[in-house]
Amino acid sequence: GRQQQRFRCFADDDIGSYPLLDAEYILTLNPDVILLGAWFGDETGKTSWFINDPVFGTLDAVKNERVYAVSGAHMTNVSQYAVLGVEDVARLLYPDLFSEQD
């Protein structure tokens, strides 16, 4: 059977809306997956600036290549596009559940 994955969201720490997270806090969390707004990447939404930062190189998400950029329009706007944000995250976390045509 398929192994169920469980994810913990840093928001469980009650740090408020749109917090600025310092490197120390992120290192303490040592997340398995990191989702960055695409606006934090370069013009193509890549996350190389984060992945190549030596401060973050010890994170499990970086070591396991699970740092992703997601569309800000899909993740932060209260609109009909929010459902696309859910799909974006699902595709990143569970790529085996989607075909190329989906």
Biotite code that builds the C-alpha atoms (Angstrom):
import biotite.structure as struc

atoms = struc.array([
    struc.Atom([0.000, 0.000, 0.000], chain_id="A", res_id=1, res_name="GLY", atom_name="CA", element="C"),
    struc.Atom([0.880, 3.614, -0.344], chain_id="A", res_id=2, res_name="ARG", atom_name="CA", element="C"),
    struc.Atom([2.746, 5.097, 2.598], chain_id="A", res_id=3, res_name="GLN", atom_name="CA", element="C"),
    struc.Atom([0.889, 8.032, 4.095], chain_id="A", res_id=4, res_name="GLN", atom_name="CA", element="C"),
    struc.Atom([2.941, 11.189, 4.546], chain_id="A", res_id=5, res_name="GLN", atom_name="CA", element="C"),
    struc.Atom([2.242, 13.651, 7.324], chain_id="A", res_id=6, res_name="ARG", atom_name="CA", element="C"),
    struc.Atom([3.218, 17.276, 7.076], chain_id="A", res_id=7, res_name="PHE", atom_name="CA", element="C"),
    struc.Atom([3.571, 19.804, 9.865], chain_id="A", res_id=8, res_name="ARG", atom_name="CA", element="C"),
    struc.Atom([3.023, 23.416, 8.977], chain_id="A", res_id=9, res_name="CYS", atom_name="CA", element="C"),
    struc.Atom([5.089, 26.050, 10.773], chain_id="A", res_id=10, res_name="PHE", atom_name="CA", element="C"),
    struc.Atom([1.862, 28.017, 11.130], chain_id="A", res_id=11, res_name="ALA", atom_name="CA", element="C"),
    struc.Atom([1.059, 25.619, 13.976], chain_id="A", res_id=12, res_name="ASP", atom_name="CA", element="C"),
    struc.Atom([3.494, 27.755, 15.994], chain_id="A", res_id=13, res_name="ASP", atom_name="CA", element="C"),
    struc.Atom([1.021, 30.699, 15.961], chain_id="A", res_id=14, res_name="ASP", atom_name="CA", element="C"),
    struc.Atom([3.498, 33.194, 14.511], chain_id="A", res_id=15, res_name="ILE", atom_name="CA", element="C"),
    struc.Atom([0.884, 35.361, 12.827], chain_id="A", res_id=16, res_name="GLY", atom_name="CA", element="C"),
    struc.Atom([-0.025, 36.257, 9.263], chain_id="A", res_id=17, res_name="SER", atom_name="CA", element="C"),
    struc.Atom([2.738, 36.760, 6.697], chain_id="A", res_id=18, res_name="TYR", atom_name="CA", element="C"),
    struc.Atom([5.592, 36.499, 9.206], chain_id="A", res_id=19, res_name="PRO", atom_name="CA", element="C"),
    struc.Atom([9.188, 37.230, 8.309], chain_id="A", res_id=20, res_name="LEU", atom_name="CA", element="C"),
    struc.Atom([11.100, 34.138, 9.316], chain_id="A", res_id=21, res_name="LEU", atom_name="CA", element="C"),
    struc.Atom([14.742, 34.438, 10.237], chain_id="A", res_id=22, res_name="ASP", atom_name="CA", element="C"),
    struc.Atom([17.321, 31.800, 9.321], chain_id="A", res_id=23, res_name="ALA", atom_name="CA", element="C"),
    struc.Atom([17.636, 30.602, 12.924], chain_id="A", res_id=24, res_name="GLU", atom_name="CA", element="C"),
    struc.Atom([13.911, 29.782, 13.113], chain_id="A", res_id=25, res_name="TYR", atom_name="CA", element="C"),
    struc.Atom([13.994, 27.945, 9.772], chain_id="A", res_id=26, res_name="ILE", atom_name="CA", element="C"),
    struc.Atom([17.063, 25.956, 10.849], chain_id="A", res_id=27, res_name="LEU", atom_name="CA", element="C"),
    struc.Atom([15.316, 25.012, 14.100], chain_id="A", res_id=28, res_name="THR", atom_name="CA", element="C"),
    struc.Atom([12.326, 23.690, 12.156], chain_id="A", res_id=29, res_name="LEU", atom_name="CA", element="C"),
    struc.Atom([14.493, 21.737, 9.680], chain_id="A", res_id=30, res_name="ASN", atom_name="CA", element="C"),
    struc.Atom([11.511, 21.219, 7.358], chain_id="A", res_id=31, res_name="PRO", atom_name="CA", element="C"),
    struc.Atom([11.177, 18.280, 4.965], chain_id="A", res_id=32, res_name="ASP", atom_name="CA", element="C"),
    struc.Atom([9.574, 20.550, 2.352], chain_id="A", res_id=33, res_name="VAL", atom_name="CA", element="C"),
    struc.Atom([9.845, 24.290, 1.785], chain_id="A", res_id=34, res_name="ILE", atom_name="CA", element="C"),
    struc.Atom([7.362, 26.215, -0.333], chain_id="A", res_id=35, res_name="LEU", atom_name="CA", element="C"),
    struc.Atom([8.515, 29.670, -1.366], chain_id="A", res_id=36, res_name="LEU", atom_name="CA", element="C"),
    struc.Atom([6.431, 32.257, -3.142], chain_id="A", res_id=37, res_name="GLY", atom_name="CA", element="C"),
    struc.Atom([7.626, 32.461, -6.743], chain_id="A", res_id=38, res_name="ALA", atom_name="CA", element="C"),
    struc.Atom([8.341, 36.167, -6.191], chain_id="A", res_id=39, res_name="TRP", atom_name="CA", element="C"),
    struc.Atom([11.299, 35.116, -3.999], chain_id="A", res_id=40, res_name="PHE", atom_name="CA", element="C"),
    struc.Atom([12.973, 33.415, -6.959], chain_id="A", res_id=41, res_name="GLY", atom_name="CA", element="C"),
    struc.Atom([14.447, 34.799, -10.117], chain_id="A", res_id=42, res_name="ASP", atom_name="CA", element="C"),
    struc.Atom([12.377, 35.666, -13.184], chain_id="A", res_id=43, res_name="GLU", atom_name="CA", element="C"),
    struc.Atom([11.613, 31.981, -13.804], chain_id="A", res_id=44, res_name="THR", atom_name="CA", element="C"),
    struc.Atom([10.571, 31.303, -10.212], chain_id="A", res_id=45, res_name="GLY", atom_name="CA", element="C"),
    struc.Atom([13.587, 29.108, -9.433], chain_id="A", res_id=46, res_name="LYS", atom_name="CA", element="C"),
    struc.Atom([14.814, 28.702, -5.901], chain_id="A", res_id=47, res_name="THR", atom_name="CA", element="C"),
    struc.Atom([18.562, 28.538, -6.542], chain_id="A", res_id=48, res_name="SER", atom_name="CA", element="C"),
    struc.Atom([19.274, 31.519, -4.263], chain_id="A", res_id=49, res_name="TRP", atom_name="CA", element="C"),
    struc.Atom([17.835, 29.560, -1.314], chain_id="A", res_id=50, res_name="PHE", atom_name="CA", element="C"),
    struc.Atom([19.280, 26.161, -2.223], chain_id="A", res_id=51, res_name="ILE", atom_name="CA", element="C"),
    struc.Atom([22.773, 27.577, -2.747], chain_id="A", res_id=52, res_name="ASN", atom_name="CA", element="C"),
    struc.Atom([22.834, 29.577, 0.487], chain_id="A", res_id=53, res_name="ASP", atom_name="CA", element="C"),
    struc.Atom([25.311, 27.788, 2.781], chain_id="A", res_id=54, res_name="PRO", atom_name="CA", element="C"),
    struc.Atom([23.195, 28.651, 5.820], chain_id="A", res_id=55, res_name="VAL", atom_name="CA", element="C"),
    struc.Atom([20.333, 26.518, 4.487], chain_id="A", res_id=56, res_name="PHE", atom_name="CA", element="C"),
    struc.Atom([22.445, 23.695, 3.038], chain_id="A", res_id=57, res_name="GLY", atom_name="CA", element="C"),
    struc.Atom([21.953, 21.522, 6.124], chain_id="A", res_id=58, res_name="THR", atom_name="CA", element="C"),
    struc.Atom([18.156, 21.547, 5.906], chain_id="A", res_id=59, res_name="LEU", atom_name="CA", element="C"),
    struc.Atom([16.478, 18.263, 5.024], chain_id="A", res_id=60, res_name="ASP", atom_name="CA", element="C"),
    struc.Atom([14.368, 20.017, 2.383], chain_id="A", res_id=61, res_name="ALA", atom_name="CA", element="C"),
    struc.Atom([17.492, 21.314, 0.634], chain_id="A", res_id=62, res_name="VAL", atom_name="CA", element="C"),
    struc.Atom([19.409, 18.027, 0.913], chain_id="A", res_id=63, res_name="LYS", atom_name="CA", element="C"),
    struc.Atom([16.417, 16.099, -0.484], chain_id="A", res_id=64, res_name="ASN", atom_name="CA", element="C"),
    struc.Atom([15.704, 18.659, -3.238], chain_id="A", res_id=65, res_name="GLU", atom_name="CA", element="C"),
    struc.Atom([12.261, 19.519, -1.886], chain_id="A", res_id=66, res_name="ARG", atom_name="CA", element="C"),
    struc.Atom([12.382, 23.320, -2.058], chain_id="A", res_id=67, res_name="VAL", atom_name="CA", element="C"),
    struc.Atom([9.719, 24.592, -4.441], chain_id="A", res_id=68, res_name="TYR", atom_name="CA", element="C"),
    struc.Atom([8.519, 27.916, -5.788], chain_id="A", res_id=69, res_name="ALA", atom_name="CA", element="C"),
    struc.Atom([4.741, 28.299, -5.997], chain_id="A", res_id=70, res_name="VAL", atom_name="CA", element="C"),
    struc.Atom([2.742, 30.958, -7.773], chain_id="A", res_id=71, res_name="SER", atom_name="CA", element="C"),
    struc.Atom([1.976, 33.889, -5.511], chain_id="A", res_id=72, res_name="GLY", atom_name="CA", element="C"),
    struc.Atom([-1.208, 34.557, -7.471], chain_id="A", res_id=73, res_name="ALA", atom_name="CA", element="C"),
    struc.Atom([-2.415, 31.070, -6.605], chain_id="A", res_id=74, res_name="HIS", atom_name="CA", element="C"),
    struc.Atom([-1.338, 31.110, -2.965], chain_id="A", res_id=75, res_name="MET", atom_name="CA", element="C"),
    struc.Atom([-1.955, 34.563, -1.533], chain_id="A", res_id=76, res_name="THR", atom_name="CA", element="C"),
    struc.Atom([-4.912, 36.039, -3.395], chain_id="A", res_id=77, res_name="ASN", atom_name="CA", element="C"),
    struc.Atom([-8.432, 35.532, -2.195], chain_id="A", res_id=78, res_name="VAL", atom_name="CA", element="C"),
    struc.Atom([-9.950, 34.649, -5.541], chain_id="A", res_id=79, res_name="SER", atom_name="CA", element="C"),
    struc.Atom([-11.022, 31.797, -7.739], chain_id="A", res_id=80, res_name="GLN", atom_name="CA", element="C"),
    struc.Atom([-7.306, 31.037, -8.221], chain_id="A", res_id=81, res_name="TYR", atom_name="CA", element="C"),
    struc.Atom([-6.915, 29.723, -4.656], chain_id="A", res_id=82, res_name="ALA", atom_name="CA", element="C"),
    struc.Atom([-8.063, 26.303, -5.861], chain_id="A", res_id=83, res_name="VAL", atom_name="CA", element="C"),
    struc.Atom([-5.141, 26.326, -8.312], chain_id="A", res_id=84, res_name="LEU", atom_name="CA", element="C"),
    struc.Atom([-2.838, 26.913, -5.344], chain_id="A", res_id=85, res_name="GLY", atom_name="CA", element="C"),
    struc.Atom([-4.147, 23.761, -3.697], chain_id="A", res_id=86, res_name="VAL", atom_name="CA", element="C"),
    struc.Atom([-3.506, 21.864, -6.918], chain_id="A", res_id=87, res_name="GLU", atom_name="CA", element="C"),
    struc.Atom([-0.003, 23.398, -7.258], chain_id="A", res_id=88, res_name="ASP", atom_name="CA", element="C"),
    struc.Atom([0.945, 22.182, -3.782], chain_id="A", res_id=89, res_name="VAL", atom_name="CA", element="C"),
    struc.Atom([-0.620, 18.755, -4.333], chain_id="A", res_id=90, res_name="ALA", atom_name="CA", element="C"),
    struc.Atom([1.390, 18.321, -7.547], chain_id="A", res_id=91, res_name="ARG", atom_name="CA", element="C"),
    struc.Atom([4.610, 19.251, -5.724], chain_id="A", res_id=92, res_name="LEU", atom_name="CA", element="C"),
    struc.Atom([4.033, 17.022, -2.701], chain_id="A", res_id=93, res_name="LEU", atom_name="CA", element="C"),
    struc.Atom([2.435, 14.057, -4.508], chain_id="A", res_id=94, res_name="TYR", atom_name="CA", element="C"),
    struc.Atom([3.680, 14.126, -8.131], chain_id="A", res_id=95, res_name="PRO", atom_name="CA", element="C"),
    struc.Atom([3.004, 10.404, -8.594], chain_id="A", res_id=96, res_name="ASP", atom_name="CA", element="C"),
    struc.Atom([-0.747, 11.051, -8.320], chain_id="A", res_id=97, res_name="LEU", atom_name="CA", element="C"),
    struc.Atom([-0.803, 13.256, -11.421], chain_id="A", res_id=98, res_name="PHE", atom_name="CA", element="C"),
    struc.Atom([-0.223, 12.365, -15.047], chain_id="A", res_id=99, res_name="SER", atom_name="CA", element="C"),
    struc.Atom([1.500, 14.680, -17.506], chain_id="A", res_id=100, res_name="GLU", atom_name="CA", element="C"),
    struc.Atom([-1.903, 15.472, -19.072], chain_id="A", res_id=101, res_name="GLN", atom_name="CA", element="C"),
    struc.Atom([-3.546, 16.584, -15.798], chain_id="A", res_id=102, res_name="ASP", atom_name="CA", element="C"),
])
